[in-house]
Amino acid sequence: MNRGDNVYFFKERAGIMKEKIKSVLWIIIGISLSLCVSGCGVSGGFVPIQNRAQKPAYAVIHDDLGRTVTLSAKPQRVIILTTSLLSFSAAVNGPIVGRTTVRSKQIHIPSQYIQATEVGPVYAVSMEKVLALQPDLIIIGAHSQEKLLPLCEQNQIPVIALKTKTRQEATRALQIMGQIYGCPQQAAMAQTVLDKKIQQVLNKLPNRTKTAAILHVTPGAVTVELSDSIAGDMARLLRVQNVTCPTGKAGITKEKVPYSMEALLAADPDVILFTAMGSPDKIDKRLRTDLKANPSWAHLRAVRTGQVYVLPEQYFLVSPGMDYDKALRYMAKLIYGEAFDATI
């Protein structure tokens, strides 16, 4: 091979190598672009979970058992398992698919809930009926229905537990109902109207105080209601001294304590109030008969002056809810008389 042939040979080999290098470079560029496109989330490409935008929660609610409940969307199938909460959901026009059975003719059910499916009495709820309704939220009474929590959580149903005994608890329950149904302003307006009605009652209180004992009667026992009970909290608002409340013990949160005849005789209250299950007329008749037949009862000032009353179930056995002002007026009339109209 002469010199000219050698030059031609090397030029040809160099051209071939150059073309191969170009091909490899184009392949590398193509692969890089492909990875870049898929990694940047172009339509049709994979987006890593950590880079996806998280949908904000519909509501985050802190209930009265200290639990934090997150609702991902507005509930559409709500079941309320305690009657005392129905008036709060009704105040914000919140729909429900189920509720507890109410046997007492005195306790009022909001008209929009009369046709809701009944799932049994408040202390004997049928969870089979509850689950059959396929709820996306269940609202229960804190403490009184806490035992229902495990089964609800087992079925992955959000549960909110609320208290309604005191005015403060009732105010909070209404506010939470506004959160649940997405209408906090409506709840706030309803609360403002109720607060004004309550204040109208309080403005009529005479410049004097009275003493009272509040007793709860069941077939098996008599207990004393303290300031954390429905009637006890109302008496406190009415500036009534609950003589059966323990004194000098800060932080007491019990609703009831055992009844002591000796303590009642020593306190000798102006008024004795009873809460009980059943017809007030029948209970009142039975209690008055028992009082007159008991020599110790006969010595009490309230018995001698006829200031012994049975409080109606719809206001004092269950929370009066949005009728709180009516319940307060009723009790004020019994205790103070002249300034109030106790007509239900």
Backbone torsions as a table, in degrees:
resi	resn	phi	psi	omega
1	MET	NA	123.5	-179.6
2	ASN	-79.4	-180.0	-175.2
3	ARG	-65.0	-38.1	-179.9
4	GLY	-65.9	-37.4	177.7
5	ASP	-65.3	-38.4	179.9
6	ASN	-63.2	-42.3	-179.7
7	VAL	-63.4	-43.5	179.5
8	TYR	-62.4	-40.6	-178.0
9	PHE	-62.0	-47.1	-177.3
10	PHE	-68.4	-35.1	177.1
11	LYS	-64.7	-39.8	180.0
12	GLU	-65.1	-43.8	179.2
13	ARG	-64.4	-38.3	179.6
14	ALA	-64.9	-38.9	179.0
15	GLY	-65.3	-40.6	179.4
16	ILE	-63.9	-45.0	179.9
17	MET	-62.4	-39.0	179.6
18	LYS	-62.6	-42.1	179.2
19	GLU	-65.5	-39.7	179.0
20	LYS	-64.0	-42.1	179.2
21	ILE	-62.7	-41.6	177.9
22	LYS	-60.4	-43.1	-179.3
23	SER	-61.7	-44.5	179.8
24	VAL	-63.4	-41.8	179.4
25	LEU	-62.4	-42.1	179.0
26	TRP	-64.3	-37.6	177.9
27	ILE	-63.9	-44.1	179.9
28	ILE	-63.0	-43.5	179.0
29	ILE	-62.2	-41.6	179.7
30	GLY	-62.6	-44.2	179.1
31	ILE	-63.8	-41.6	-179.6
32	SER	-62.6	-43.6	178.5
33	LEU	-63.6	-39.6	179.6
34	SER	-62.3	-44.9	179.1
35	LEU	-65.0	-38.6	-180.0
36	CYS	-65.0	-43.2	-179.2
37	VAL	-63.0	-47.7	-178.5
38	SER	-67.1	-37.9	-178.3
39	GLY	-70.1	-27.5	-178.3
40	CYS	-86.5	1.7	173.4
41	GLY	76.5	32.1	174.2
42	VAL	-62.5	150.9	-175.8
43	SER	-45.8	127.1	179.6
44	GLY	94.3	-11.2	-178.9
45	GLY	-90.9	166.9	-179.8
46	PHE	-81.7	134.2	176.3
47	VAL	-111.7	118.9	179.6
48	PRO	-54.3	143.2	-176.7
49	ILE	-56.0	-39.9	-176.2
50	GLN	-68.1	-18.0	-179.5
51	ASN	-95.6	-5.6	-179.4
52	ARG	-77.5	142.3	178.6
53	ALA	-71.0	128.8	179.4
54	GLN	-81.5	130.6	178.4
55	LYS	-70.3	127.3	-178.7
56	PRO	-65.9	149.1	179.1
57	ALA	-68.5	148.3	176.8
58	TYR	-66.8	-44.3	180.0
59	ALA	-158.4	143.7	173.4
60	VAL	-119.4	116.8	-171.8
61	ILE	-120.1	134.2	175.9
62	HIS	-102.6	111.5	-174.3
63	ASP	-87.5	-176.6	-173.2
64	ASP	-85.1	8.1	170.5
65	LEU	-106.6	9.6	179.6
66	GLY	79.0	14.9	-179.2
67	ARG	-93.3	148.7	173.7
68	THR	-104.8	119.8	-177.2
69	VAL	-114.0	121.9	179.4
70	THR	-103.7	122.6	177.2
71	LEU	-101.6	119.4	-177.7
72	SER	-74.6	-26.1	-179.7
73	ALA	-147.9	164.9	178.8
74	LYS	-63.3	125.5	-179.2
75	PRO	-61.9	138.5	179.7
76	GLN	-112.4	-19.7	-176.9
77	ARG	-132.5	80.9	-175.4
78	VAL	-93.5	137.5	172.4
79	ILE	-119.4	130.3	177.3
80	ILE	-110.3	120.1	-172.4
81	LEU	-103.1	12.1	173.1
82	THR	-136.6	125.1	-172.3
83	THR	-59.6	-33.5	-175.1
84	SER	-65.0	-14.1	-179.3
85	LEU	-93.2	-10.6	-174.6
86	LEU	-62.8	-37.6	-178.1
87	SER	-68.2	-26.7	178.8
88	PHE	-73.2	-42.2	177.2
89	SER	-68.5	-35.0	177.9
90	ALA	-65.3	-32.9	-178.8
91	ALA	-63.8	-23.9	178.1
92	VAL	-111.5	15.9	178.5
93	ASN	56.2	40.5	-179.6
94	GLY	-84.9	123.0	179.4
95	PRO	-74.8	150.1	174.0
96	ILE	-134.4	157.7	176.9
97	VAL	-106.8	-15.7	-179.2
98	GLY	-153.3	156.6	179.6
99	ARG	-155.0	170.0	177.7
100	THR	-78.1	159.4	178.4
101	THR	-81.0	133.3	179.2
102	VAL	-113.3	118.6	-177.2
103	ARG	-93.9	-27.6	-179.2
104	SER	-71.7	133.3	178.5
105	LYS	-76.3	-14.5	-179.3
106	GLN	-80.4	-29.5	-174.5
107	ILE	-80.5	126.1	-174.4
108	HIS	-85.6	133.2	173.1
109	ILE	-106.8	125.6	177.4
110	PRO	-52.6	138.3	-173.1
111	SER	-55.4	-35.4	-177.5
112	GLN	-71.2	-9.2	-178.2
113	TYR	-110.2	0.9	-177.0
114	ILE	-61.1	-37.7	-177.5
115	GLN	-86.6	-2.3	179.0
116	ALA	-64.8	145.7	-178.1
117	THR	-62.3	130.7	178.9
118	GLU	-88.3	138.1	-176.0
119	VAL	-119.9	20.2	177.9
120	GLY	106.4	165.8	-179.8
121	PRO	-62.8	160.4	-173.5
122	VAL	-58.5	-33.4	-179.7
123	TYR	-98.0	4.7	178.7
124	ALA	-143.8	54.1	-178.1
125	VAL	-68.4	135.5	175.5
126	SER	-87.1	105.0	179.8
127	MET	-67.8	-23.8	175.5
128	GLU	-62.9	-43.4	178.0
129	LYS	-69.0	-37.3	179.0
130	VAL	-61.3	-49.9	-177.4
131	LEU	-66.7	-30.7	179.4
132	ALA	-64.2	-24.4	-180.0
133	LEU	-82.0	-5.4	178.0
134	GLN	52.0	56.4	-178.2
135	PRO	-71.4	151.4	171.6
136	ASP	-107.7	1.6	172.3
137	LEU	-162.2	135.4	175.7
138	ILE	-121.9	132.3	178.6
139	ILE	-113.1	124.9	-175.8
140	ILE	-123.9	168.7	173.4
141	GLY	-82.2	128.5	178.7
142	ALA	-62.8	139.5	179.3
143	HIS	73.7	-56.3	-176.2
144	SER	-66.1	-26.0	-178.9
145	GLN	-126.4	20.4	-177.7
146	GLU	-60.2	-26.8	-179.0
147	LYS	-64.6	-16.5	-179.7
148	LEU	-80.2	-14.4	-175.1
149	LEU	-57.6	-49.8	-175.5
150	PRO	-57.3	-43.4	-178.4
151	LEU	-67.4	-38.7	178.1
152	CYS	-64.6	-44.4	-179.5
153	GLU	-67.7	-34.3	176.9
154	GLN	-61.0	-33.5	179.0
155	ASN	-94.0	12.4	175.7
156	GLN	56.9	41.3	177.1
157	ILE	-106.8	123.1	177.6
158	PRO	-60.6	139.2	-179.8
159	VAL	-130.0	133.9	175.1
160	ILE	-119.1	125.7	-178.4
161	ALA	-106.8	127.0	-176.0
162	LEU	-129.4	152.0	173.7
163	LYS	-105.8	153.1	179.3
164	THR	-142.7	17.9	-174.7
165	LYS	-70.7	-49.0	-175.5
166	THR	-99.0	167.6	178.4
167	ARG	-61.9	-40.2	179.4
168	GLN	-62.4	-42.5	178.8
169	GLU	-65.9	-39.5	179.5
170	ALA	-64.8	-40.2	177.8
171	THR	-60.7	-42.9	179.7
172	ARG	-67.4	-38.9	179.5
173	ALA	-61.4	-41.7	178.7
174	LEU	-65.2	-41.1	179.5
175	GLN	-62.4	-40.5	179.4
176	ILE	-69.4	-35.9	175.2
177	MET	-60.1	-37.3	176.2
178	GLY	-61.9	-38.6	176.4
179	GLN	-65.4	-46.1	-176.4
180	ILE	-59.6	-45.8	-174.9
181	TYR	-94.2	5.8	174.4
182	GLY	72.9	28.5	179.7
183	CYS	-138.2	63.8	-178.9
184	PRO	-62.0	-32.8	180.0
185	GLN	-67.8	-38.6	177.8
186	GLN	-64.3	-40.1	177.5
187	ALA	-64.2	-42.0	179.9
188	ALA	-64.5	-39.4	178.7
189	MET	-65.9	-42.3	178.7
190	ALA	-62.8	-38.6	179.2
191	GLN	-67.0	-39.1	178.9
192	THR	-62.1	-43.6	178.7
193	VAL	-62.6	-44.9	-179.8
194	LEU	-64.8	-42.0	179.7
195	ASP	-59.8	-38.7	178.7
196	LYS	-65.0	-39.8	178.9
197	LYS	-66.3	-40.5	178.2
198	ILE	-63.8	-42.5	-179.0
199	GLN	-64.8	-33.2	177.2
200	GLN	-61.3	-37.7	177.0
201	VAL	-68.7	-46.8	-177.5
202	LEU	-64.2	-30.7	179.7
203	ASN	-67.3	-19.0	-178.2
204	LYS	-91.0	-1.4	-177.3
205	LEU	-63.7	134.9	177.7
206	PRO	-70.8	162.6	-179.2
207	ASN	-82.7	54.0	175.5
208	ARG	-155.3	161.5	178.2
209	THR	-118.7	159.2	175.4
210	LYS	-129.5	162.7	177.2
211	THR	-105.5	148.6	-179.1
212	ALA	-149.1	154.5	170.4
213	ALA	-118.9	134.5	-179.7
214	ILE	-116.2	115.3	-176.4
215	LEU	-114.5	140.4	177.1
216	HIS	-109.8	126.6	-174.6
217	VAL	-112.2	129.5	171.0
218	THR	-127.4	168.2	179.0
219	PRO	-57.5	-24.8	-174.9
220	GLY	-105.3	-15.7	-174.6
221	ALA	-162.8	162.5	172.3
222	VAL	-119.2	128.1	178.4
223	THR	-125.4	165.7	-179.8
224	VAL	-104.2	129.7	179.5
225	GLU	-87.8	133.2	179.7
226	LEU	-99.2	-170.8	-172.6
227	SER	-71.9	-13.5	177.9
228	ASP	-89.1	1.7	175.0
229	SER	-87.4	169.7	179.8
230	ILE	-60.1	-54.4	-178.0
231	ALA	-67.6	-37.7	-179.7
232	GLY	-64.0	-40.4	178.9
233	ASP	-67.9	-38.9	178.0
234	MET	-65.6	-42.4	178.3
235	ALA	-59.3	-39.5	177.8
236	ARG	-61.7	-43.1	178.5
237	LEU	-62.7	-32.3	-178.9
238	LEU	-86.0	11.1	178.8
239	ARG	60.9	35.6	176.8
240	VAL	-97.6	131.7	178.0
241	GLN	-83.9	115.6	177.9
242	ASN	-81.0	100.3	-170.6
243	VAL	-69.3	-17.0	-177.7
244	THR	-92.2	-2.1	176.9
245	CYS	-73.3	135.4	176.4
246	PRO	-60.4	140.4	-180.0
247	THR	-106.8	152.9	177.3
248	GLY	72.9	17.0	179.8
249	LYS	-125.5	87.5	-177.8
250	ALA	-68.3	147.2	174.4
251	GLY	84.0	10.1	178.1
252	ILE	-67.9	127.4	-177.0
253	THR	-119.7	5.3	179.3
254	LYS	-70.1	150.7	175.8
255	GLU	-87.7	-32.5	-174.9
256	LYS	-140.7	151.3	173.4
257	VAL	-134.5	162.3	-180.0
258	PRO	-58.9	145.8	-178.9
259	TYR	-80.4	139.2	177.0
260	SER	-129.7	115.9	179.2
261	MET	-64.0	-36.8	-179.4
262	GLU	-63.9	-43.1	179.3
263	ALA	-66.0	-37.0	-179.9
264	LEU	-67.2	-41.6	178.2
265	LEU	-64.4	-38.4	-179.8
266	ALA	-68.3	-36.7	-179.2
267	ALA	-77.9	-34.9	178.5
268	ASP	45.7	67.1	-175.0
269	PRO	-69.4	159.7	175.8
270	ASP	-68.4	-36.1	-174.4
271	VAL	-134.5	143.8	172.1
272	ILE	-119.5	126.4	-179.7
273	LEU	-115.9	137.9	178.7
274	PHE	-116.6	139.8	164.8
275	THR	-114.9	140.8	-175.9
276	ALA	-161.3	163.1	175.9
277	MET	-86.4	146.7	175.6
278	GLY	103.4	-175.5	-178.7
279	SER	-67.1	126.1	179.5
280	PRO	-57.5	-37.4	-179.2
281	ASP	-63.3	-45.1	-179.1
282	LYS	-68.8	-40.9	179.0
283	ILE	-66.6	-42.5	179.5
284	ASP	-59.7	-43.2	-179.9
285	LYS	-63.9	-44.2	-179.6
286	ARG	-65.2	-44.4	-178.4
287	LEU	-65.3	-40.9	179.7
288	ARG	-64.9	-37.5	177.0
289	THR	-63.7	-43.3	179.8
290	ASP	-65.3	-38.5	-179.4
291	LEU	-63.4	-46.6	-177.3
292	LYS	-66.9	-28.6	-178.6
293	ALA	-82.2	-11.9	-177.3
294	ASN	-103.4	115.7	-177.5
295	PRO	-57.5	-36.3	-179.2
296	SER	-67.2	-41.7	178.9
297	TRP	-62.0	-37.1	-175.9
298	ALA	-62.3	-21.0	-179.3
299	HIS	-83.2	-11.5	-178.4
300	LEU	-72.9	138.4	-179.7
301	ARG	-57.6	-42.8	-178.2
302	ALA	-61.7	-36.4	178.9
303	VAL	-70.2	-43.4	-178.3
304	ARG	-63.8	-33.7	-177.3
305	THR	-96.8	2.8	179.1
306	GLY	73.0	25.2	-179.3
307	GLN	-99.7	50.7	177.1
308	VAL	-118.9	122.9	-173.3
309	TYR	-133.0	148.3	172.4
310	VAL	-102.3	123.2	-178.0
311	LEU	-82.3	140.8	-177.7
312	PRO	-69.2	144.6	-176.2
313	GLU	-58.9	-42.7	-171.9
314	GLN	-65.5	-14.9	179.7
315	TYR	-110.6	-27.6	-168.8
316	PHE	-127.1	-14.5	175.1
317	LEU	-89.6	-40.5	169.5
318	VAL	-115.5	158.6	-178.7
319	SER	-59.3	135.5	178.2
320	PRO	-70.5	-10.8	176.7
321	GLY	58.9	-125.5	-178.1
322	MET	-75.5	-2.0	173.6
323	ASP	-99.7	22.7	-176.4
324	TYR	-56.9	-39.4	-179.3
325	ASP	-64.2	-35.8	178.9
326	LYS	-68.0	-41.6	178.1
327	ALA	-64.2	-41.7	179.9
328	LEU	-63.8	-41.7	178.7
329	ARG	-64.4	-39.9	179.9
330	TYR	-60.4	-49.2	-179.7
331	MET	-65.4	-39.7	179.9
332	ALA	-61.1	-39.2	178.8
333	LYS	-63.8	-41.8	179.4
334	LEU	-63.9	-40.5	-173.8
335	ILE	-83.1	-43.8	-174.0
336	TYR	-105.7	-20.1	173.0
337	GLY	76.6	-89.7	-162.4
338	GLU	-62.1	-25.4	-172.5
339	ALA	-93.1	-0.6	-171.9
340	PHE	-133.8	155.4	175.3
341	ASP	-111.0	116.5	-174.4
342	ALA	-92.9	12.9	-179.1
343	THR	-66.1	128.7	178.1
344	ILE	-85.4	NA	NA
